[in-house]
């Protein structure tokens, strides 16, 4: 049970930062600027459902996805890390947080696209979720109970994101847009660290499995 709790907590922390909640909050405020409070909360609730469905599909179908396309987990980890690094770099070092280029006729039109996909559940977020699920299934030390219990961490992260969007107006009044942008950039730095770990882990694991890589590692460690 302890292992399952740690696994769920790890999933919560990873997914919460992968969501880039403060960046999403700023985009949400921009996209729903002309909406009523009731409309904003309607969007917040329903986009939470969208994120939950996509996250669960990526988590449970990740291993099948890799096997279907013949992708190596470590190679996919390197590619995902590079993609996440690019996104995190833009988030942390960009001169400003991106805003919506145009306002929709009805803010309810943004629930699935673009807010749910790709602003929240873009490739840089979905790819690590696929890795988490596939890695857990391949690890003999992770039981089916632990794997299933990991969903609790996902629920917690998605619920936290939904709560941030639901109370978006109150958070804007409390912190202001400038503070929210600062939090967004700090999240970008954390994501850059996560991406670096993914790339390094995938690279060394990939080398360890190849004959040439083994020789290189032996030369490095000598």
Secondary structure, DSSP 8 states (H G I E B T S, - for coil): -HHHHHHHHHHHHHHHHHTTHHHHHHHHHHHTTTS-HHHHHHHHHHHHHHHHHHHHHHHHHHHHHHHHTT--HHHHHHHHHHHHHHHHHHHHH-SS----SS--SSGGGGIIIIIIIIIIS-HHHHHHHHHHHHHHHH-TTS-HHHHHHHHHHHHHHHHHHHHHHHTHHHHHHHHHHHHHHHHHHHHHHHHHHHHHHHHHHHHHHHHHTSHHHHHHHHHHH-
